[in-house]
Amino acid sequence: MATGFPAFRRADTARYLAILLLILSAIAFQVAAPDTDCARLVIVVLESGTLYLALSVGRIHGLVDRVRLALIAAAVAVSPRGTTPIWRRR
C-alpha cells in the first residue's frame, strides 16, 4: 500500500488526468469553433464540467456540493442569453 501523498493515489491521478483532458478539449474547441451562441454554450458546458470535477477532486462535500451544482446549472442556463458582445450590437 502506498503511503505517499494522497494526490498520488491511482483514483486521484485518473481524476486529475480527466481535468487536464477537459481543459485541453475546452481550449481546442474554443480555438476551432465558430463565434456562435451554440459554440459558446458548448464552451460553458465544458468549462462547467471542468470546474465541477476540479471541485469534487478537492473533496469538499455537503452544502457546498449543492451550492456549486446550483451555480454551475445557473451558469449553463444563462449562458445562451445575451452573449452578443456590446460592440457587435446594433
C-alpha positions as CSV (number, residue, x, y, z in Angstrom):
1,M,0.0,0.0,0.0
2,A,1.3,3.4,-1.0
3,T,2.0,5.8,1.9
4,G,2.9,8.9,-0.1
5,F,0.9,12.0,-0.8
6,P,-2.9,11.4,-1.1
7,A,-2.7,13.1,-4.5
8,F,-0.6,10.3,-5.8
9,R,-3.3,7.7,-5.3
10,R,-4.4,6.0,-8.5
11,A,-8.0,7.3,-8.3
12,D,-6.9,10.9,-7.8
13,T,-4.4,10.6,-10.7
14,A,-7.2,9.5,-13.0
15,R,-9.3,12.4,-11.9
16,Y,-6.5,14.9,-12.5
17,L,-6.0,13.4,-15.9
18,A,-9.7,13.9,-16.6
19,I,-9.4,17.5,-15.5
20,L,-6.4,18.0,-17.8
21,L,-8.3,16.5,-20.7
22,L,-11.3,18.6,-20.2
23,I,-9.1,21.8,-20.0
24,L,-7.4,20.8,-23.3
25,S,-10.6,19.9,-25.0
26,A,-12.2,23.3,-24.0
27,I,-9.2,25.2,-25.3
28,A,-9.2,23.2,-28.6
29,F,-12.9,23.8,-29.0
30,Q,-12.5,27.5,-28.4
31,V,-9.8,27.7,-31.0
32,A,-11.6,25.7,-33.6
33,A,-15.3,26.7,-33.0
34,P,-17.1,29.5,-34.8
35,D,-18.3,32.5,-32.9
36,T,-21.9,31.5,-32.4
37,D,-24.2,31.2,-29.4
38,C,-24.2,27.4,-29.7
39,A,-20.4,27.2,-29.6
40,R,-20.5,29.5,-26.5
41,L,-22.9,27.1,-24.8
42,V,-20.7,24.1,-25.5
43,I,-17.7,26.0,-24.1
44,V,-19.7,26.9,-20.9
45,V,-20.7,23.3,-20.5
46,L,-17.1,22.0,-21.0
47,E,-15.8,24.6,-18.5
48,S,-18.6,23.9,-16.0
49,G,-17.7,20.2,-16.2
50,T,-14.1,21.0,-15.6
51,L,-15.0,23.2,-12.6
52,Y,-17.3,20.6,-11.1
53,L,-14.6,17.8,-11.5
54,A,-11.9,20.0,-10.1
55,L,-14.0,20.9,-7.0
56,S,-15.0,17.3,-6.5
57,V,-11.4,16.2,-6.5
58,G,-10.8,18.7,-3.7
59,R,-13.2,16.6,-1.6
60,I,-15.4,19.4,-0.4
61,H,-18.8,18.0,0.4
62,G,-22.1,18.7,2.0
63,L,-23.9,22.0,1.5
64,V,-21.0,23.2,-0.7
65,D,-21.9,20.4,-3.2
66,R,-25.4,21.6,-3.6
67,V,-24.4,25.3,-3.9
68,R,-21.8,24.6,-6.5
69,L,-24.2,22.4,-8.5
70,A,-26.8,25.3,-8.4
71,L,-24.2,27.9,-9.5
72,I,-23.0,25.7,-12.4
73,A,-26.5,24.9,-13.5
74,A,-27.4,28.6,-13.4
75,A,-24.3,29.5,-15.5
76,V,-25.2,26.9,-18.1
77,A,-28.9,28.1,-18.1
78,V,-28.0,31.7,-18.5
79,S,-25.1,31.3,-21.0
80,P,-27.0,31.4,-24.3
81,R,-28.8,34.7,-23.4
82,G,-27.2,38.0,-24.1
83,T,-24.0,36.6,-25.4
84,T,-23.6,39.1,-28.2
85,P,-20.7,41.5,-27.3
86,I,-21.7,45.1,-26.8
87,W,-19.5,46.3,-29.8
88,R,-21.4,44.0,-32.1
89,R,-24.9,45.1,-31.1
90,R,-26.8,47.4,-33.4
